[in-house]
Structures are given as C-alpha cells and as structure tokens.
Amino acid sequence: MISLSLDGPTADVPLALVADLKADLDITDSSDDLRLERLLLTASSMVLAYIGRPILSGEWTEEFRLSPSERIEEIVLGVVPVTEIKTVSHNGTDWSADQMADLILDKRAGLLSLPLKWHPFWRAGLYGITFQAGYVPPSVDANNVVQLGTLPRVISQAALMTASALFLGGSRDPNMKSETVQGVGATTWNSASGTGGMPQAAADLLDNFRGELM
C-alpha cells in the first residue's frame, strides 16, 4: 500500500493560552502581550515541527494505492483521532451513503475496515478518503470564555515551556554560553541538541507523539 498524499490545514495556531504563559512567567500586566503571542506561536511551530506529523483538527484528504497482490484488511489514516469519514472514492467513483455507513472505524487509531458482510480485503486500485481528524488546541472564544479543546495537555505544556525559554532568553546573545559577574556569580546555559531549539524537558514531553501513529 502506498499513501500518495495527505492534504489538510496548514495555518499556524498557538497550542496553548497566552494567559497560561503569563502565569508561568509571573507577568500580571499586558505590556508584553503582543510579544508573548508571537513567541507562543513560534514555540507552537517548533513543537509541531518536532512531532513531525499532522496532529491538528481539520478536514484531511488522503490517497492510497493498493496493488493487486496486496491483501489489506485495514487502511491506516494519517491523522488521529478521526472524528468522521466524509467521503470515500475508488478509482474516481464515490461510494454511496450506504457503503459509507457500513465502514468500521477505530477513531483513536485511525483504522478503517470493511464490514464482515463484505470481502475482508480492500480491492486493488486508487482510494481517496476525506475525513475530519486531529486535536483542537485550547482557545478563547468571542465571549472571552476559555475553550479547553482536545489537545493533549503535555503538548500544550511543551509549547509553554518553549515559549518561556524564548522569552527569558530574548535579551541574551545566543552565542553566549556562560556569563560571570564579579561579586555575584557565574551562569552557564546548556544548549540541548536534537530538540529543534526547544528545551530538553519540553522535547521529552513530546517523544510519545513522534513517529508511529497513535
């Protein structure tokens, strides 16, 4: 089985709330809000890049090509959790509403199977599947009410930790590894490698979300 493409939303969105970032930094006024919003968006992009696969909610279209020699019982969709299968086509022909209703879907794992009354294996050919899937980040609605969303909390926490590090390190020369102030003491900064610029602790929170689909 070959997955030919995966198309869906690409806009950058914050993965945590600015209010939570301000609380972590003990900031009580609004003078730095614009900067904090920008840093949180940057940190969120770093988190998504480190995870390395799509996880945010949207409508996705994925194509699969099955050869005649393949005997596939389950198609694995590229974004989870799956909320709804919207359309399925085979070699350019859309499936009927009755065919769609018979499909078996494991929403958390993104596994799509045929019903027992059908042939157990997907037929050869090109499939196009449109589906709603992914996590919803926390947000604040038009009435200033917090919507918690469905994004795992550890992903939001990684974004907050990264944004905090960007804020606190903003006034320091990135090439400076240590600093000594006479009569005060010395400070050394550690640069984690392989984390995409995030603190190591933030990257550690995300390791379970990388690689294999969950």
C-alpha positions as MATLAB code, in Angstrom:
seq = 'MISLSLDGPTADVPLALVADLKADLDITDSSDDLRLERLLLTASSMVLAYIGRPILSGEWTEEFRLSPSERIEEIVLGVVPVTEIKTVSHNGTDWSADQMADLILDKRAGLLSLPLKWHPFWRAGLYGITFQAGYVPPSVDANNVVQLGTLPRVISQAALMTASALFLGGSRDPNMKSETVQGVGATTWNSASGTGGMPQAAADLLDNFRGELM';
ca = [
       0.000    0.000    0.000;
       1.317    3.443   -0.951;
      -0.051    6.658    0.561;
       0.203    9.199   -2.250;
      -0.684   12.414   -0.452;
      -2.155   13.985    2.648;
      -3.719   17.425    2.345;
      -5.300   19.499    5.125;
      -4.984   22.713    7.155;
      -1.546   24.325    7.271;
      -2.082   27.604    9.175;
      -0.003   28.124   12.320;
      -2.032   28.251   15.529;
      -0.965   28.583   19.187;
      -1.036   25.307   21.105;
      -1.580   26.952   24.499;
      -3.138   30.053   26.021;
      -1.273   33.332   26.432;
      -2.868   33.620   29.882;
      -1.147   30.384   30.948;
       2.171   31.626   29.563;
       1.842   34.859   31.536;
       1.049   32.866   34.678;
       4.145   30.717   34.184;
       6.258   33.859   33.802;
       4.575   35.723   36.683;
       3.522   38.528   34.335;
       0.449   40.410   35.521;
       0.203   43.333   33.077;
      -0.485   43.450   29.347;
       2.583   45.376   28.182;
       4.256   42.251   26.726;
       1.115   40.596   25.326;
       1.974   41.046   21.649;
       5.476   39.690   22.161;
       4.155   36.760   24.187;
       1.603   35.931   21.486;
       4.359   35.952   18.866;
       6.674   33.787   20.968;
       3.886   31.321   21.753;
       3.117   30.985   18.047;
       6.815   30.425   17.327;
       7.067   27.864   20.125;
       3.968   26.081   18.820;
       5.527   25.839   15.354;
       8.659   24.349   16.918;
       6.573   21.780   18.781;
       4.726   20.741   15.619;
       7.986   20.517   13.666;
       9.496   18.304   16.367;
       6.461   15.988   16.381;
       6.876   15.782   12.632;
       3.389   14.702   11.609;
      -0.009   16.419   11.348;
      -1.997   16.436   14.587;
      -4.314   19.471   14.411;
      -8.029   19.284   13.705;
      -9.232   19.843   10.168;
     -10.610   18.199    7.078;
      -7.982   15.973    5.504;
      -7.782   14.160    2.188;
      -5.549   11.126    1.822;
      -4.953    8.887   -1.173;
      -3.886    5.238   -1.120;
      -2.907    2.991   -3.996;
      -3.256   -0.769   -3.461;
      -1.662   -3.242   -5.825;
      -3.443   -6.465   -6.890;
      -1.017   -8.525   -4.812;
      -1.806   -6.725   -1.557;
      -4.284   -8.133    0.949;
      -5.070   -5.197    3.224;
      -7.747   -5.516    5.903;
      -7.265   -2.056    7.429;
      -6.334    1.306    5.967;
      -4.354    3.431    8.424;
      -5.270    7.119    8.165;
      -2.511    9.680    8.643;
      -4.172   11.943   11.243;
      -5.790   10.913   14.536;
      -8.117   10.953   16.348;
     -10.616   10.613   13.496;
     -13.979   12.260   14.056;
     -15.768   11.411   10.820;
     -15.248    9.771    7.439;
     -16.780   12.178    4.927;
     -16.159   10.591    1.526;
     -14.512    7.520    0.025;
     -13.821    7.030   -3.661;
     -12.372    4.060   -5.536;
     -10.732    4.688   -8.903;
     -12.587    8.004   -9.126;
     -16.043    6.678   -8.232;
     -17.588    7.907   -4.975;
     -19.046    5.362   -2.605;
     -22.743    5.557   -1.756;
     -24.113    6.658    1.606;
     -24.990    3.025    2.399;
     -21.438    1.873    1.659;
     -20.062    4.652    3.859;
     -22.399    3.733    6.715;
     -21.156    0.125    6.696;
     -17.483    1.029    7.240;
     -15.861    0.168   10.574;
     -13.745    2.953   12.075;
     -11.391    2.870   15.042;
     -11.393    6.620   15.713;
      -8.453    6.743   18.115;
      -6.123    4.621   15.995;
      -7.409    5.874   12.632;
      -8.044    2.339   11.327;
     -10.667    1.964    8.602;
     -12.009   -1.541    7.912;
     -14.633   -3.151    5.709;
     -17.734   -4.767    7.287;
     -17.795   -8.515    7.808;
     -20.555   -8.975    5.209;
     -18.185   -7.645    2.529;
     -14.989   -9.144    1.198;
     -12.481   -8.838    4.082;
      -9.756   -7.204    1.977;
      -9.709   -3.820    0.271;
      -9.738   -4.216   -3.510;
      -6.810   -3.045   -5.617;
      -6.898    0.450   -7.028;
      -6.693    4.088   -6.025;
      -8.669    5.216   -2.964;
      -9.378    8.809   -1.987;
     -10.598    9.345    1.566;
     -11.745   12.658    3.016;
     -12.081   12.732    6.783;
     -12.266   15.025    9.808;
      -9.491   14.377   12.300;
      -6.973   15.862   14.709;
      -6.803   17.659   18.040;
      -8.318   21.057   18.853;
      -5.961   23.395   20.782;
      -7.248   25.444   23.722;
      -8.598   28.870   22.797;
     -10.606   31.850   23.974;
     -13.919   32.455   22.167;
     -15.575   35.735   21.197;
     -17.163   35.988   24.653;
     -13.748   35.638   26.323;
     -14.615   32.155   27.567;
     -11.828   29.570   27.589;
     -12.450   26.539   25.387;
     -10.232   23.707   26.578;
     -10.165   21.839   23.267;
      -8.932   18.258   22.920;
      -5.170   18.707   22.513;
      -3.234   16.539   24.999;
      -2.123   18.727   27.883;
       1.504   17.672   27.613;
       1.695   19.140   24.089;
       0.392   22.477   25.384;
       2.870   22.292   28.250;
       5.758   21.741   25.835;
       4.710   24.850   23.915;
       4.526   26.868   27.145;
       7.961   25.700   28.282;
       9.462   26.572   24.908;
       7.796   29.994   24.788;
       9.003   30.730   28.341;
      12.554   29.836   27.344;
      12.340   32.096   24.284;
      11.057   34.964   26.427;
      13.667   34.599   29.163;
      16.489   34.160   26.671;
      15.435   37.048   24.472;
      17.893   39.519   25.954;
      20.862   37.126   25.838;
      23.314   36.751   22.977;
      22.545   33.260   21.579;
      26.279   32.696   21.087;
      26.951   33.278   24.788;
      27.243   30.015   26.726;
      28.225   31.436   30.128;
      28.470   34.712   31.986;
      30.392   35.730   35.087;
      29.541   38.810   37.142;
      32.203   39.794   39.673;
      30.922   39.548   43.200;
      27.654   37.910   42.043;
      28.499   34.563   40.488;
      28.562   32.694   37.200;
      25.744   31.428   34.983;
      26.038   28.706   32.348;
      23.440   27.951   29.670;
      23.014   24.449   28.299;
      22.006   24.017   24.641;
      20.143   20.785   24.016;
      20.861   19.102   20.682;
      18.306   17.350   18.513;
      15.335   19.178   20.020;
      14.681   21.724   17.285;
      15.640   24.574   19.602;
      13.282   23.549   22.397;
      14.379   22.918   25.986;
      15.217   19.264   26.535;
      12.399   18.913   29.081;
       9.879   20.132   26.504;
      11.181   17.708   23.880;
      10.950   14.856   26.383;
       7.226   15.542   26.811;
       6.681   15.103   23.079;
       8.590   11.903   22.425;
       5.476    9.710   22.715;
       3.783   11.711   19.956;
       6.519   11.253   17.362;
       6.949    8.516   14.794;
       4.276    5.839   14.760;
       0.667    6.914   14.661;
      -1.132    6.550   17.977;
];
